[in-house]
């Protein structure tokens, strides 16, 4: 009887996990389930995109500093689902 109950409980837990699994990866580290919701994955993508923007802006500022042309700094504000994103850009004429 205990075996039946424990098997049923394990089956329910695995069935619930499988319903949310969006990706199954089998690799050298074993099996990995990605249980994030589509909204969480979209937020992660946006965070990575913002990190790339910051990295690109950092290199642009460094390059602009070396060139020493007539430049000005503009702050651009963009609305995203996660809130307001401020981006400072140097514009050289």
N, C-alpha and C positions, 0 to 999 in steps of 0.2 A: 504494500500500500504506500509506504514511504517512497519507494522508487517511482511509482506512478505520479505521485504528487510533485516530487522534485523534477521529474521529466516534464510534466505539464508546466511547471513554473519556469523552467529553463526555456521551453518552447515559446512561452508567451514573451519572455524577455528578448529572445532572439527575433521573434516576429515583429516586435515593436521597434527594435533597432533597425531591422532590414527595411521597414517602411520609410524611414527617414534617410537611409543611406543613399547618397547621390553618386558616389564613386567607390569602387572597390579596386584597390591596388594590391597586386601580388608581386613582391620583390624579395631581395635578399634578406630583409629584416622581417619578413613574414607578411601576413595579410593585414591591410589597413583599410578601414572604412571611413569615408568622409561623411560625417553625419551633420554637417552644417546645412542650414536652410539656404535657399537661393538668395534671400535677402542678406544673410551673413556673408556669402561668397561675393555678392555685389559690393558690399561695404569693404571687404578685403581688397578687391580689385581697385576700388577707388583710392584706398589708402596707398597701395603700391604705385598708382598713377601719380598721386600727389608727391610721393617720395621721388619719383623720376623727375617731376617738374622742379622740385627743390634742387636736386642734383644738377640738372641742366642749367638752372638759374645761377647756381654757384659758379659753374664753369664760365658762363657768360659774363658774370660780374668780374671774375678773375681776368678774362681776356680783355674786357673793356678797360679795366684798370691799367693794363699794360699798354694799351693803345693810346690812352690819354687824348681822346677827341672831345669835341663839344657834345656832352651828353647830359641827359636829364633822367630823373627817376620817376616812373609812373607806378602807381598802385592800382591794380585792377581787382575789383571785387566781383566774385561769381557765386551765385546761389547753387548749392548742391542739395541732394536729399538729406545729407548729414548736417547741413548748416552752411554758413557763409565761409568762403575761401578767399583769403586776401593773397594776392600775388604781386610782388614788387618786381618791376622790370626796368632795366636801364635802356633808354632809347637814345641812340646816337645819330645825329644829323650830319 
